[in-house]
Amino acid sequence: MQLYSTKNKANKASLKEAVFKGLPEDNGLYMPERIPVLPTDFLDNLEQYSFQEIGYTISKHLMAGAIPDEDIKTIVEKAIVFPAPVVRLDDEKYILELFHGPSLAFKDFGARFMAQLMSYFNQEEDTELVILVATSGDTGGAVAAGFLQTPGIQVVILYPSGKVSPLQEKQLTTLGHNITALEVNGTFDDCQALVKQAFLDPELRSNIRLSSANSINISRLIPQSFYYFEAYKQVKKLGKDVVFCVPSGNFGNLTAGLMAAKMGLPVHHFIAATNRNDVVPSYLEEGKYHPKPSVRTLSNAMDVGNPSNFARMVDLYAAIEKAASTPESAWPTMKEAITGYAFDDQATRQAMKEVYEKYNYVIDPHGAVGYLALKTYQKEHSNTLGIILETAHSSKFKEDVEAILDREIEVPERLSVLSERQKVATNMDTNFDDFKKWLLKHF
Ligand SMILES: *Cc1c(COP(=O)(O)O)cnc(C)c1O
């Protein structure tokens, strides 16, 4: 497997390089040079494969040559350890629950797979790898849980003191083992600045092997394609045209779906659902891409004004047009495959109530945006089977959900047990020298 940069296809990297570097120097994004169509025998008999076997088959073909098959098998078996069930609302609407991992959001899939790949490639090195992560709360939890007890890897999480929710803080500070939490007396931007400066510091770089767990790392995208096949498998026998509806922020999830379709999954159509941060729906409508500053909404994990994976979407469709990768050249084919819709918070609240009253299902604000988009699409496309990606468990947004539905909701035990655990964190000022000294002393 070789990858190229979306900014310059001549700029190539091996999977190992792409995983450790995260981003190419030219600030493009890594894309697989070849996204193979999977064997007909696999596509025709999906129902005979377990979720892990689906992941293995995809990885074996996509990552061919980068890692021996038997090692890929082990990596997938260690990474895919929670299910992705499809739940029925009615004959047209289904929910793909992606929240059965430790941090209750789909990001657990990417984080675990990335951890396994990094650990695998790191075996060839004699020194420990230290991963620095700045978090405003959410991503840190998925990364911490994903890397927990991964051999050869230490993780240092920097979070802004007093600015993450109590339960989020517990997710970052109670794991122990190879996960160390630094409670920074500052903002998320201060945390990010410390991490950035560490990567630029020659003394640190010559003493410690540093890496990041960036959200646009290709190793987070690959496993996200697995659950599209897994979901399709569960509704296949109904024999309908399957539409995936993806609540989107940075569009990683949707991009993984597009890759699944390219690998041969018979997806009838994609729906890009956003909140008021609607740059992609506007682009799909008009053909012009205008990033803008994000606005704060109820579905805040999708508050993104310039989605990082948009370059990958453009790259996929520009290739079909055999044109240069520009938003304009990708538009004619992209708009045929994806329809975009955007909704505000008021509509989102209304949808959460509707889903609860009509189907007795507690949907989170992100999934509710998806529900609205699917409902709108199906007004003109009846007889399709829509699958909404439920990107997080509703209890992650407990206060909002309880206020909107006017009832108490359950917190899954894997999260609620954390509130009794002891927080362990080291206090850190925003001064870089202190952070540097701490790193040199510990690693
Ligand atoms: C990260 C996240 C999203 C957005 O996913 P993208 O892949 O960035 O589009 C949506 N919902 C939740 C709950 C998330 O955590």
The ligand as a Gaussian input file, in Angstrom:
#p B3LYP/6-31G(d) Opt

LIG

0 1
 C      -16.654000      13.658000      15.798000
 C      -18.127000      13.570000      15.840000
 C      -18.935000      13.847000      14.723000
 C      -18.373000      14.331000      13.415000
 O      -17.741000      13.320000      12.712000
 P      -16.842000      13.649000      11.436000
 O      -16.249000      12.364000      11.028000
 O      -15.836000      14.663000      11.893000
 O      -17.756000      14.216000      10.419000
 C      -20.301000      13.659000      14.822000
 N      -20.867000      13.278000      15.986000
 C      -20.138000      13.029000      17.088000
 C      -20.835000      12.631000      18.337000
 C      -18.747000      13.156000      17.056000
 O      -18.026000      12.929000      18.167000

